[in-house]
Amino acid sequence: MNIKRTKQEIKDTIEAYLRKDAYGMYEIPPIRQRPVLLLGSPGIGKTQIMEQISKECGIGLVAYTITHHTRQSAIGLPFISQKQYHGQEFAVTEYTMSEIVAAVYEKMEQTGLSEGILFLDEINCVSETLAPAMLQFLQCKSFGNHKIPHGWIIVAAGNPPEYNKSVREFDVVTMDRVKKIEVEADFGVWKEYAYEQGLHGAVISYLNTKKQNFYQMETTVDGRNFATPRGWEDLSNLIQVYEKLGKSVDREVAAQYIQFPKIAKDFANYLELYYKYRTDYQIEEILKGNLDELLLKKIAHASFDERLSVLGLLVSRVGEALKASVQEEAYVEELFAVLAEYKGLLAEVTEGLDGQQLYQNLYMKYNLDYTNKKKAELVGREKDQVCQRVLAFLERFGQELTLGNIREAEDAFAHVKELFAHDRDAYERQQQDALQIVESVFDFLEGAFGNSQEMVMFITELNSNAYCVSFLQDCECERYYQYNKELLFDEKRRKLLERMG
């Protein structure tokens, strides 16, 4: 199962486990809510999807790498308590609350969320002394005497034995009490994620041409060589920051993340050419619609790898422009919803409550909601940026109400409407600029290649990018729809011929 399907399967499991009947009881009793056990090779995203899932489901998350724990931190420390049985007093050994269970309760106190995910990574790599506690945890959902609170779903992850010498195999009794999901690396799924996260264009275009290097494991006499999705993402982040600092990524730097010497060297060579083609083919001029006939002829007769590199540069820049437009749209829509609520409040204005006071109430309500969600770790990076921009707009509006002494409801709304129109117009201009970039790239590709495999690859990459698809669904780009329709037709015909053959 690929990581995208795994993520959806976990979300479906959470929805099922947290569903309650008419009497407020969980439809699947907690004792029957099997822990989810993810098994898959390292670096493919098992850990990373947990934060995404908790935000999307609106529940809490407590995550531990269990190999960092001892038996004492997992099940608690022993202490002697006095108890009476049948009139006699006995000294009884009890245990303090486990650090892990305490962390769940602490998260509930901090966020106000009564339901969540307890995620334990590398669960099959625990020490010999901790192994019995882990088996008890998977079977009984408890550490020592302390149970995981109802409403908290257990998800654990581990690596197969071929990737980790310290892996312990679970017995049948334990495996029969978990929901096992085997996770596999999948470049197509990862590429969608890479576009969504804004990974560097060189990384995506390189792996498009060298898919076999996306995930590699090799055992040699000198040790293990490997390239993983996690390594590619971290390297991408480094390249992006190095570019801002004016630093370069060479073979030695690439090898610090892609610990497969041959692949690291190959990517470093590709990155050098990637930068060279960006200058040689005047990518920024192409995006502005300035086409050079000599460059059109040059790319048309270039090697296949060179054409792919240039195409990767164009796809990357188009993706950046369309993503920025979609994010701007998200801000405008969020702001519009807030101001629509303000308009409704003004329409129902009561005696003694003016436009400024209503604005203050609205601002405090929005800010409190944002603060609470962020405290509960339910606000992702992009949503956080949108909320901060809305708050900045509201603060500016409030200042102008105060400085202008604008109190009448009608005057207040007229002023905020004017401010909003300015931001909306800026978004519309950005949208048109982004659409023009798409049109300019189509002009270049048609001038250089016509309706060829390069055009098919360009459309395919646009369709792999959620931001591009979202943008193009709302904007009229006739050539995108034309080529996309042809691509879908060719795909259907290919599948039909395969079935007939």
N, C-alpha and C positions, 0 to 999 in steps of 0.2 A: 504494500500500500504506500503510495507517495505521501509526502508531508502535507499536501493540500487536502487530500482525502482524510488523512489522519486527523488534521485539525477539525474538519467538519464532523468526523465521527466522535471526537471528544465533546464537541459542542452539543451534538445530538444526545450523547450519553448524559451530559449535565442537565439538559432540558428534561430528559426522562427521569433522572434521579430526583430533581427538584420539583417535579410536578406533584401537586397535592390534590386530595379529593375534597368533596364538599364539607368534610369535617376538619379540614386542616391537617390531615395526616398524609405523609408521603405515600404515593401510590405504590412505589417500590420500597418496601421497608428498608431502613438503613442496613439491617443485617444482611439483606439480599443485594445491596449495592456493591457489586464487586469493584475493587480497585482496578484502575486501568493501568496496564503494564506495557510500556512502549519498549520494544527491542529493536535496535538498529545500529548500524555502524556510526562511529563518532563524527560530529561536524555536519550532520545533515539537517539540523534545525529542530530536533526534538525539544530541547530546552527553550528555544526562542519562541516557539508558538504559544507557550503557556501564558506569557504576559498578554499577547494579542487576544487569546481566548478569554481571559479574565475581564479585560476591558470590554470586549464585544458582548459578553454575557452579563456585564454589570455586577460581578461578584468579586470577592476578595481573593488574594493570592499570597500564600506563604511558600517560599521555595528554599530548599536546602540541598546541598551536595552532601550526601550521607557519609561519604568516605572521610569527611572532616570531623566526624563525631566519634566519641567513645561510648562505651556501654553506659557510663554514668550520665552523660549528657542526653542520651536517648531515653533512658528509662527513669532517670532521676537518682538521687542519692538516698541511701538507707538511713532510717532513724528509728529509735525505739519508742513505742507508745505503750501506755498501760491500758488494758481492756479487762472487763469483767465477764466471765462466763460461768453461769450456774453459781453465782455468789463468790467465785474465786477470781483473784486478779492475776493477770498474766502479762508478761512483757512480750510485745509483738513487734516484729520488724515491718515497717511500712516504708514507702518511698515518697520523696518529694515529687512534685509535678515535673515531668519531663520538660526540658528546654523547648523541645519542638512543639509539644502540646500547649505549653505556655505561650509560645509565639503565635499560635492560632487565636487564643483568647485575647492576646495583646492586639492583634490585628483587628479583631472584632470591636475592641474598645476604641481603637484609634479611628476607625473608618465608619463605625456604625453599621457595617455589613455583617449580617448574621450567617450568610452562606458564602462559600468560597471553595478554592482548590488548595489542597496541601500537596505540593509537588516535591518529590524526593528523587534526586538524580543519582546515577551510578549505584542503584540499590543492590545490584548483584556483585558489588565489589567491596562489601563491608569486611571489617576484620573478623577473625574467628570468634572473638568474644561478643561481638555485636550481632552476629548472624542469627542466633536464636530469637533475639528481640525483633529483628526484621521479619522473621517468619511469623511471629506472633502478631506483628503490626499488620501484615498483609492478610492474615487469616481472621483476626479479631478486631482490627481497626483501633488498636490501643497500644500504648507504650507503658509497660508495667501495669499499674492499677488505674491508669488514666486514659479514658477513651477520647477519641477525636469527636468534637461536638457534632451532633446531627446537623445536616445541611452542608457539611464540608466533604467534598469529593476527593478521594485519594487518587493521585496520578503519580506513577513511578516510571523511571526510565533506566535502561541499562544497555550495555554493549555486549554483543556476542563474544564468546571466549576467544575467537581468533584475533580480536583487537585488544584484548586486555588479559594479561597473565593472571591477574588476581580475581577474575570472574568466578563466582560460585554458581553452580547450576541449582535451580530450585527443584524440589521433589514434586511428584505428581500431586500430592495432597495440597501443596501450596499453589501450584499452577491451576488446579481445578477450582481455585477460589478467586482467580483474577480474570479480568477481561484482557486478553493478550492481543496486542496489535504489533505486527512486524512492519517496520518502516524502511523504505528503500529510497535511495537517492534518485531524483528525477529532474533532469536539466530543464525540460519544458515548464514544469511547475515552478522551479527555482527562478527561471527567467522572468516569469510574471511577477514574482516577489521582488526580483532585482530592479525591474522597472518601477515598481511601486515605491521602493525605498530610495530610488535615485542613485543606484550604483553607477560607477564610472563607465562611460561608454566603451572604453578600451577593453575592460574586463568582459562586458557582455558580448561585444563583437568578436573578441578573441575566442571565447568559448562557443560562439555560434559556428566558428569555422573549425574548432578543435574540441568538439563535444566529448571526445574520449578523455580529455584532460580535466573535465569538470570534477570527477571523483576518481582518484587512483590510489591504490594501495599496493605496495611492492616490498617484499622482504628480500634483503640482500645480505651478503656477509658482513657488511658494515652497519647493518641495522635496517630499520623500516623507512622507506620513502613514501610520502603521501601528499596528496592534494585534496582538500575538502571544500565544500561550499562555505563553511565558516571561514576558512583561510582566504578564499576569494573575496568574501564580503569585507573582511578586516583589511585586506590589502587595498581594496577599492577605496575604503574610507581614508586610508593613509595617502593614497595617490591624490585624492581630492584636496586634502589639507596641504600636502607637499606642493601642489600647484599654486596654492594661495601664498605659500611661503617662498616660492621661487626655487624649490629644491627638486631634484630629479630622483626617480626610482630606477635603479640599475639592477643587474642580475643579483648582486649580493643582497640588496634590500628585498627584492621579490622572494628570494630564497628564505628569508626570515619568516615568511607567511606560507609560501608554497614550498613545503619541505620535500620537494621532488626535484632534484637538481636539473634534470633534463627539461622538465616543464617550466621551471622558474627561468631558465636561460631562454627558452623559446618565447615565453611571454615578454621578457625584458626586450628582446629583439623586436617583437611585434609592437610594443609600446613606443619604441624609438621611431619606427616607421609610421605609427599612428600620428605622432606629433608632426613628423615631416610632411605627411599627406595633408594635414590640416592647413599647413602653410602653403604647400605647393598648389593645392587645388582651391585656395582662397574660399574656404567654407563659409566664412561670414559674408562674403560678397554674393555667393550663391543664395544664401538665405534672404538677402535683400533684393534678389531678382536680377542681379547683374551677371549675366552669363557671358563667358568668354569662349568664342568658337574654337580657339586653339585648345582650351582645356577640355571642351566637349569631345574633340577628336582624340585627345591624349587619353582620357579615361575610357573611351570606347575601344581603344586598342591596347589597354593596359592588361597586365596579367590578372587572373581570376582573384588571387589573394589581394592584389592592390584594389581592385574594384570593390571587393567586400569590405576592405578597410575604409574606403571613402564612404561607402554606403553606411557603415557603422557610425562614422562621424556625423552624417546627415541625420540618421535615426536618433542619435543621442541628442542633437541640438533641437530637433523637432519635439522629442519627448520632453525636454526641459521647458520649451515654450508652452506646450499644451498643458503640462502639469501646473505651471505657474498660473495659467488662465483658469484652470479648474479650481485651484486653491483660492484664487481671487473671487470666483463665483461663490465658493463656500462662505467666504467672509461676507459678501454682499447679501446672500440669503439669510445668514445668521443675524446680521444687522437689521435687515428688513423685518424679520420676525419680532425682534425686540422693539423696533419702532412702531410696528403695527399694534403691539400690546400697549405702548405708550399712547397711541392715538385712541385706542379703546378706553383707556383710563381718562383721557381728556374729555372724551364724549360723555363720560359719566361723572364729570367733576362735581364734587359736592361743595356746599357752602363752607368757606373758610379754608379751602385747600386749593392753592393756585398751581400754575404750571411748573414752577420751580420745586415745590414740595412733592408733586407727583413724580417729577423726574428723579428726585432724591430717593423716593421709595423704590422706583424701578431700578435705579443703579444699584442700590443696596441689595435688592432681591437677586439681580443677575450676578453680582459679585459674590454673594454668599453661596449661590448655587454652584458657581465655578470653583470657588475655594473648597467647598465640601467634596465635589467630585475629584478635584486634584488631590486632596488629602486622602481620598479613598483610592487613589491611583487608577482612576477610571478615565482619565483624560490623556489621550495620545499626544504625540508631539505636534502633529498638524492641527488637531482640534485645539490644543493649547495656544498655538499661534493665532488661530482665528479668534478665540475668546479674548486674548490679550489685545488684539486690534479693536474688537468691539468695545472693550473697556476703555481703551485710549480715545475712541470716538466719543463715547458717552462722557468721559471726563472733559474733553474739549467742548462738547455741547453744554455741559454744566457750567463751565467757566464763562462761556459767552452769554448764557442766561443771566449769570450773576453780574458780569461787567455791563451788560446792556440793560440790566434791571427789567428783564422781560418776565412778566408774571401772568399776563392774560393767556388762557389756554390756547386761543386761536393764534396769537402771535408766537407762542412757544412752538406750536406744531409747524407753523409756516417756516420758522427758522430752522428747525431740525430737518424739515423736508428739503430745504435748500442745501444743507450740509450733505444730506444723503445723496442728493442728485449729483453732487460733485464726485463722490466715490463711485456711484453707479456709472457715470460717464467715463471715468477712468478705467473701470472694468470693461466697458464696451469697446473702448479704444484698444485695450490690451487684447481682447478677444479678436478684433479685426486684424491686429498685427500678427497674432499667432496663426490665424487662418491664412494670412498672406505668406507666411513662412512655409506652410504646407503647400500652397499653390506654387511657390518658387521652387521647391524641391521637385514637385511633379514636372515643372518646366524643364528642370535640369535632367531628370531621369529620362523624360521623353526625348529630349534633344540628344542625349548621349546613347541611350539604349533602345528607345521605343518600348513597345509592349513585350518585354523580355523577362528572363528569369530574375533580373535585378529588380524589376517592378514588382514581381510576385513576392520577392523577399522583403521589399519595403512594406508592402501591404501586410504581409504576415507579421512583421515586427510591430507595426502599428496595432494590429489586432491582439498582440501579446501584452500590450501596455494598457492597463485599465484607465489611466488618465487620458490617453489618446482616444480610446473608444468612447469614453464619457464626453470628451470635447466634440468629436466628430458626429456623435449622435444628435447633438444640439445645433451644430453648425452645418450649413449647406455647403458641402464640398462635392460637387458633381463627379469629379474624377475619382475621388475615394470610393464613392458608391459604385461607379462604373467598374473600376478594377476589382473591387471587393466582390462584386456580383460575379465577375468572370472567374475569380479565384474560387469562389464557392461552387460554381458550376463545374469547374475543372476537377475539384476535389470530389464532388458527387460522382462525376463520370469515372474517375479513377477507382473509387470504391466499388462502383457497379461493375466495372471490368474485372476487378479482383474477385468479386463474388461469382461472376460468370466464368472466370478462368479456372 
